[in-house]
Amino acid sequence: MTQIDNDAALSQSTNDLRNLLLATHIIALFLDSQLHIRRFTPQAGELFHLNSAALGQPLAQLNHNLSSIDLVADATQLIQGRKGLEREVSSADGRWYRVQLRPYLNAEDRNDGVVITFSDITQVKQAKQALQEREEWTRLAVESVREYAIFTLDKEGRIASWNQGAERILHYTDAEAIGQPGAIIFTPEDRAMGVATDELITAARDGQALDERWHVRKDQRRFWASGVMTALRNEAGELRGFVKVMRDNTERKQAEEALQASQAQLHALNESLSVRIEERTLQVRNLATELVLAEQKERQRIAQLLHDDLQQLLYGLQIQLSLLGESPRAPESAESTELQKELQGSLQKALQLTRQLTLDLSPPVLESEGLVEMLRWLALHMHQLHGLTTEVVSTANVNLANREIRILLVQLVRELLFNVVKHAGVKQAQVELRIEDNQLLIQVRDQGQGFDVAAIEKTTVPIGYGLHSVEARLALLGGKVTIVSQPEGGTKITLRLPL
């Protein structure tokens, strides 16, 4: 190939290079061996405010706003044999460039100048700086947190970093902790069971592993901690390690245990109190039963006295008066005859009264009959004595084996029926027996004039043989009285006794 051909080929290559540079966004300066500007790309012209008149000017006369770089000194080193240089520099307008200087080789592969390229790395630099700032903030945040122990572990479970909170809670310095297995914070029994390894496996598999258990400090003193182990993965999803965040909750745990102990003591106290209440209640009910029995015995004793003594005496007087009237004697005056008749009448009334008192105090039916039969006898008795017609209705098979309770219930119903006689203003009543929810219910109803229940409940009348007495006596056996009444609307009184 002739010299002309070589020059033509070189000229063509130069034109192709120029066209390529013009078509790209590369910032480049081409210098000859004397460091004079041979050519530049349009982007370089914008960066250095160059025009065609700058061609041939020495690099030393080039004005730029790049800091911390000496282009002439760097280019001179390349001319002297340096193979390449690279710098990162900033401009006055806040942009960053990666500056690369390479030798410009001619067709004979000899250094014929210098090529300087400028790559705008502002966005990369800003992103890197932002990342560094975030990492710094994260580091400062982690280091400053003292309420939480925060430390990282590598994939094998060795401690890689250690914050101040970890040092405060676990008492290891970072120099003592880093490089140690994370299992050092677990109790000996948990280490023997492989709890630390299981936690890493769970975190690697599920992303996180929750942990709440006893741990140990450097001096092996135990404390209760709650924490979470989180797996650390890169953008490709590869496991890089773990981070553990935990907090000392010993005081909370101790408070919970103290509360549980107090609750257990309270429960035991309640149990004991319930037993004692049940025992006392049983004692009261037994006393109430004995009281009813004693009252009934006293009634029987008084009835026996009336029958055996007073009635016999009255019968004797009656007989003597009869004999006196039948014996022969001098004619009597009209006054003595009338007096004799009055005495006979008074004795007859006294006999009737004693017989009635004897029957009221100890009716024979109370000794052997059931509750329903006893109430039916009571209804007949109330009709004979007071003219009150009482219907007794039983919707269940009521069988009370306790004789004393049967006697008490009959006495209470008699009190209620006597109230109907005295206050209701009617001559009819109904007594109904039934069983609901394992309770015996006895309802006494009338369609009389009724009364104000609230007013009765507010009275301070001493307990006698009225409603107050019924409520008090039934309460001794664990029962209660319910009253439904209103003026001119009748009355319904329900006795409830647990079976």
Stockholm file with secondary structure:
# STOCKHOLM 1.0

chainA/1-499         MTQIDNDAALSQSTNDLRNLLLATHIIALFLDSQLHIRRFTPQAGELFHLNSAALGQPLAQLNHNLSSIDLVADATQLIQGRKGLEREVSSADGRWYRVQLRPYLNAEDRNDGVVITFSDITQVKQAKQALQEREEWTRLAVESVREYAIFTLDKEGRIASWNQGAERILHYTDAEAIGQPGAIIFTPEDRAMGVATDELITAARDGQALDERWHVRKDQRRFWASGVMTALRNEAGELRGFVKVMRDNTERKQAEEALQASQAQLHALNESLSVRIEERTLQVRNLATELVLAEQKERQRIAQLLHDDLQQLLYGLQIQLSLLGESPRAPESAESTELQKELQGSLQKALQLTRQLTLDLSPPVLESEGLVEMLRWLALHMHQLHGLTTEVVSTANVNLANREIRILLVQLVRELLFNVVKHAGVKQAQVELRIEDNQLLIQVRDQGQGFDVAAIEKTTVPIGYGLHSVEARLALLGGKVTIVSQPEGGTKITLRLPL
#=GR chainA/1-499 SS CCHHHHHHHHHHHHHHHHHHHHHSCCEEEEEETTCBEEEECHHHHHHHTCCGGGTTCBGGGCCCCBCSCCHHHHHHHHHTTCCCEEEEEEBTTSCEEEEEEEEEECTTSCEEEEEEEEEECHHHHHHHHHHHHHHHHHHHHHHHCCSEEEEEECTTSBEEEECHHHHHHHCCCHHHHTTSBGGGGBCHHHHHTTHHHHHHHHHHHHSEEEEEEEEECTTCCEEEEEEEEEEEECTTCCEEEEEEEEEECHHHHHHHHHHHHHHHHHHHHHHHHHHHHHHHHHHHHHHHHHHHHHHHHHHHHHHHHIIIIIHHHHHHHHHHHHHHHHSCCSCCCHHHHHHHHHHHHHHHHHHHHHHHHHHHHSCGGGGTCCHHHHHHHHHHHHHHHHCCEEEEEECSCCCCCCHHHHHHHHHHHHHHHHHIIIIICCSEEEEEEEEETTEEEEEEEECSCCCCHHHHHHCCCCCCSSHHHHHHHHHTTTCEEEEEECTTSCEEEEEEEEC
#=GC SS_cons         CCHHHHHHHHHHHHHHHHHHHHHSCCEEEEEETTCBEEEECHHHHHHHTCCGGGTTCBGGGCCCCBCSCCHHHHHHHHHTTCCCEEEEEEBTTSCEEEEEEEEEECTTSCEEEEEEEEEECHHHHHHHHHHHHHHHHHHHHHHHCCSEEEEEECTTSBEEEECHHHHHHHCCCHHHHTTSBGGGGBCHHHHHTTHHHHHHHHHHHHSEEEEEEEEECTTCCEEEEEEEEEEEECTTCCEEEEEEEEEECHHHHHHHHHHHHHHHHHHHHHHHHHHHHHHHHHHHHHHHHHHHHHHHHHHHHHHHHIIIIIHHHHHHHHHHHHHHHHSCCSCCCHHHHHHHHHHHHHHHHHHHHHHHHHHHHSCGGGGTCCHHHHHHHHHHHHHHHHCCEEEEEECSCCCCCCHHHHHHHHHHHHHHHHHIIIIICCSEEEEEEEEETTEEEEEEEECSCCCCHHHHHHCCCCCCSSHHHHHHHHHTTTCEEEEEECTTSCEEEEEEEEC
//
